[in-house]
Amino acid sequence: MVFDAFRQRLGGIIGGFDAAQSQRRMRGFRASRAHVNTLIAASGETITARARWLVRNNGYAANAVDAFANHVVGDGIKPSSKIADAGQKEELQKLWLAWTDEADAEGLTDFYGIQRRAAREVFLAGEVFLRIRTRRPEDGLTVPMQLQMLPSEMLPMHMNRSLPGAGSIRAGIEFDGIGRRVAYHFLRRHPGDMTDPGLAGETVRVPASEVIHILDPVEAGQLRGVSRFAAAVVKLFTLDLYDDAELERKKTAAMFAMFITSPAPETALDPADEDLEVEPGQVVRLDPGEDVTTPATPDSGSTYEPFQYRTLLQIGAALGVPYGYLTGDTAKGNFSNTRIALIDFRRRISAFQHSVMVYQLCRAVWTRWLDMAVLAGAIELPSYAAERRQYLACDWLPTKWDWIDPAKDASAEILQIEAGLKSRTQAIAERGFDAEQVDREIAAERQREAEMGLDFRRPGSPAQAAGSDDTEDQQADAQDNDTQDDEGEDRKPPRPEEG
């Protein structure tokens, strides 16, 4: 405390940075110096619980989560093996495709559905865990391995202690003496699930080699994830309360129609025999001296929508989701502004795809899956142990994003390929497909069309093979047409004279 007071006094004398001053403007700004792990341990569970509540009860929050997960995963982040042998690659890709339908230990979705659920959990809770479950041969799986998703709440945040030797447990994660993750101490049941009897509070130690921990760390040394809603919870909740208050005010105002005032009622406390009901176009006659008034109910005024708009912009910035995706409102921006927002959003998504989803999830699953496939005899890969690195080489292809005008994008892409600015392989990979597989499918279609006497290609397009009989005939016809156009003035019959 003495040192802090001296440091503040010294800072006031030296000056230089207004952000470090403690004068009038910054007097109430008390920033914590605790490490992010301490802050998450103190507040992480509360933030996650509030984020889950908002997603269940607030339409904006639910929309933001869905928009994030849909853009990160789409139809799936799919692998494209880089094995040189085309036959081995095709066999491997078919085996992977068959296993994706069996990947979920709960049997609720496929591997790409797990990717989407993982992206949602990282957005909601800041992290998620996948436990690799090895299965028996008699289970009948193509590759004896499945994935079990465990939410953030399953790893106790407050489990911290030293272990014999140089190891320790921090936030439920066990480390060795040099800081490597050794194991995770999971609860046997979700602490908030009252439908699961028994085993409350019991933990089980799972080796780190059997666990995939997916999180997007924002600070150096961060052990556990923090919800994306951390910076938006307050505004989302208070805006929800404000909207509810406006709705209640309108509801209350609609309950009052009018008041009738009489100068000298005979019995002031007795109600009238018949209440006066007003209908459209009705002429109402009142007794002498009676007066009709309507209540002056307060209105939300012209500031309601601008206030909401600005608040939702702040919420969108805190969540990293554009206003249009957050609200579903497409009337607030023109094409250029919307495109700029989408480009920035998709760059963020692309960074998350490669640094989190691919690096932490997809690569780990692919490596373990291929090892299990070879060990189980599901596929034969010669010299796998010696050439394992070459066999594991793989590109992960996210789903391509479509713009508002796909025809212009396709034309621009064709121009780039023809100008040598990009290859067909790159263009196909950006669409989330494997170029070799696409080429095989195209070749098979061309062969089938030739056998059946069909050709669905556009005349003169690059898809038609140069030198083919059909192409030569079409070129000859085109030349004939050009010749006829050049000589058309002589060949056209004379026009009859007018008049």
Secondary structure in CASP SS format (residue, H / E / C, confidence):
PFRMAT SS
TARGET T0000
AUTHOR 0000-0000-0000
METHOD secondary structure of the structure
MODEL  1
M C 1.00
V H 1.00
F H 1.00
D H 1.00
A H 1.00
F H 1.00
R H 1.00
Q H 1.00
R H 1.00
L H 1.00
G H 1.00
G H 1.00
I H 1.00
I H 1.00
G C 1.00
G C 1.00
F C 1.00
D H 1.00
A H 1.00
A H 1.00
Q C 1.00
S C 1.00
Q C 1.00
R C 1.00
R C 1.00
M C 1.00
R C 1.00
G C 1.00
F C 1.00
R C 1.00
A C 1.00
S C 1.00
R C 1.00
A C 1.00
H C 1.00
V H 1.00
N H 1.00
T H 1.00
L H 1.00
I H 1.00
A H 1.00
A H 1.00
S H 1.00
G H 1.00
E H 1.00
T H 1.00
I H 1.00
T H 1.00
A H 1.00
R H 1.00
A H 1.00
R H 1.00
W H 1.00
L H 1.00
V H 1.00
R H 1.00
N H 1.00
N C 1.00
G H 1.00
Y H 1.00
A H 1.00
A H 1.00
N H 1.00
A H 1.00
V H 1.00
D H 1.00
A H 1.00
F H 1.00
A H 1.00
N H 1.00
H H 1.00
V H 1.00
V H 1.00
G C 1.00
D C 1.00
G C 1.00
I C 1.00
K E 1.00
P E 1.00
S E 1.00
S E 1.00
K C 1.00
I C 1.00
A C 1.00
D C 1.00
A H 1.00
G H 1.00
Q H 1.00
K H 1.00
E H 1.00
E H 1.00
L H 1.00
Q H 1.00
K H 1.00
L H 1.00
W H 1.00
L H 1.00
A H 1.00
W H 1.00
T H 1.00
D C 1.00
E C 1.00
A C 1.00
D E 1.00
A C 1.00
E C 1.00
G C 1.00
L C 1.00
T C 1.00
D C 1.00
F H 1.00
Y H 1.00
G H 1.00
I H 1.00
Q H 1.00
R H 1.00
R H 1.00
A H 1.00
A H 1.00
R H 1.00
E H 1.00
V H 1.00
F H 1.00
L H 1.00
A H 1.00
G C 1.00
E E 1.00
V E 1.00
F E 1.00
L E 1.00
R E 1.00
I E 1.00
R E 1.00
T E 1.00
R C 1.00
R C 1.00
P H 1.00
E H 1.00
D H 1.00
G C 1.00
L C 1.00
T C 1.00
V C 1.00
P C 1.00
M E 1.00
Q E 1.00
L E 1.00
Q E 1.00
M E 1.00
L E 1.00
P C 1.00
S H 1.00
E H 1.00
M H 1.00
L C 1.00
P C 1.00
M C 1.00
H C 1.00
M C 1.00
N C 1.00
R E 1.00
S E 1.00
L C 1.00
P C 1.00
G C 1.00
A C 1.00
G C 1.00
S E 1.00
I E 1.00
R E 1.00
A C 1.00
G C 1.00
I E 1.00
E E 1.00
F E 1.00
D C 1.00
G C 1.00
I C 1.00
G C 1.00
R C 1.00
R E 1.00
V E 1.00
A E 1.00
Y E 1.00
H E 1.00
F E 1.00
L E 1.00
R C 1.00
R C 1.00
H C 1.00
P C 1.00
G C 1.00
D C 1.00
M C 1.00
T C 1.00
D C 1.00
P C 1.00
G C 1.00
L C 1.00
A C 1.00
G C 1.00
E C 1.00
T E 1.00
V E 1.00
R E 1.00
V E 1.00
P E 1.00
A H 1.00
S H 1.00
E H 1.00
V E 1.00
I E 1.00
H E 1.00
I E 1.00
L E 1.00
D C 1.00
P C 1.00
V C 1.00
E C 1.00
A C 1.00
G C 1.00
Q C 1.00
L C 1.00
R C 1.00
G C 1.00
V C 1.00
S C 1.00
R H 1.00
F H 1.00
A H 1.00
A H 1.00
A C 1.00
V H 1.00
V H 1.00
K H 1.00
L H 1.00
F H 1.00
T H 1.00
L H 1.00
D H 1.00
L H 1.00
Y H 1.00
D H 1.00
D H 1.00
A H 1.00
E H 1.00
L H 1.00
E H 1.00
R H 1.00
K H 1.00
K H 1.00
T H 1.00
A H 1.00
A H 1.00
M C 1.00
F C 1.00
A C 1.00
M C 1.00
F E 1.00
I E 1.00
T E 1.00
S C 1.00
P C 1.00
A C 1.00
P C 1.00
E C 1.00
T C 1.00
A C 1.00
L C 1.00
D C 1.00
P C 1.00
A C 1.00
D C 1.00
E C 1.00
D C 1.00
L C 1.00
E C 1.00
V C 1.00
E C 1.00
P C 1.00
G C 1.00
Q C 1.00
V C 1.00
V C 1.00
R C 1.00
L C 1.00
D C 1.00
P C 1.00
G C 1.00
E C 1.00
D E 1.00
V E 1.00
T E 1.00
T C 1.00
P C 1.00
A C 1.00
T C 1.00
P C 1.00
D C 1.00
S C 1.00
G C 1.00
S C 1.00
T C 1.00
Y H 1.00
E H 1.00
P H 1.00
F H 1.00
Q H 1.00
Y H 1.00
R H 1.00
T H 1.00
L H 1.00
L H 1.00
Q H 1.00
I H 1.00
G H 1.00
A H 1.00
A H 1.00
L H 1.00
G C 1.00
V C 1.00
P C 1.00
Y H 1.00
G H 1.00
Y H 1.00
L H 1.00
T H 1.00
G C 1.00
D C 1.00
T C 1.00
A C 1.00
K C 1.00
G C 1.00
N C 1.00
F H 1.00
S H 1.00
N H 1.00
T H 1.00
R H 1.00
I H 1.00
A H 1.00
L H 1.00
I H 1.00
D H 1.00
F H 1.00
R H 1.00
R H 1.00
R H 1.00
I H 1.00
S H 1.00
A H 1.00
F H 1.00
Q H 1.00
H H 1.00
S H 1.00
V H 1.00
M H 1.00
V H 1.00
Y H 1.00
Q H 1.00
L H 1.00
C H 1.00
R H 1.00
A H 1.00
V H 1.00
W H 1.00
T H 1.00
R H 1.00
W H 1.00
L H 1.00
D H 1.00
M H 1.00
A H 1.00
V H 1.00
L H 1.00
A C 1.00
G C 1.00
A C 1.00
I C 1.00
E C 1.00
L C 1.00
P C 1.00
S C 1.00
Y C 1.00
A C 1.00
A C 1.00
E C 1.00
R H 1.00
R H 1.00
Q H 1.00
Y H 1.00
L H 1.00
A C 1.00
C E 1.00
D E 1.00
W E 1.00
L E 1.00
P C 1.00
T C 1.00
K C 1.00
W C 1.00
D C 1.00
W C 1.00
I C 1.00
D C 1.00
P H 1.00
A H 1.00
K H 1.00
D H 1.00
A H 1.00
S H 1.00
A H 1.00
E H 1.00
I H 1.00
L H 1.00
Q H 1.00
I H 1.00
E H 1.00
A C 1.00
G C 1.00
L C 1.00
K C 1.00
S C 1.00
R H 1.00
T H 1.00
Q H 1.00
A H 1.00
I H 1.00
A H 1.00
E H 1.00
R C 1.00
G C 1.00
F C 1.00
D C 1.00
A H 1.00
E H 1.00
Q H 1.00
V H 1.00
D H 1.00
R H 1.00
E H 1.00
I H 1.00
A H 1.00
A H 1.00
E H 1.00
R H 1.00
Q H 1.00
R H 1.00
E H 1.00
A H 1.00
E H 1.00
M H 1.00
G C 1.00
L C 1.00
D C 1.00
F C 1.00
R C 1.00
R C 1.00
P C 1.00
G C 1.00
S C 1.00
P C 1.00
A C 1.00
Q C 1.00
A C 1.00
A C 1.00
G C 1.00
S C 1.00
D H 1.00
D H 1.00
T H 1.00
E H 1.00
D H 1.00
Q H 1.00
Q H 1.00
A H 1.00
D H 1.00
A H 1.00
Q H 1.00
D H 1.00
N H 1.00
D H 1.00
T H 1.00
Q H 1.00
D H 1.00
D H 1.00
E C 1.00
G H 1.00
E H 1.00
D H 1.00
R H 1.00
K C 1.00
P C 1.00
P C 1.00
R C 1.00
P C 1.00
E C 1.00
E C 1.00
G C 1.00
END
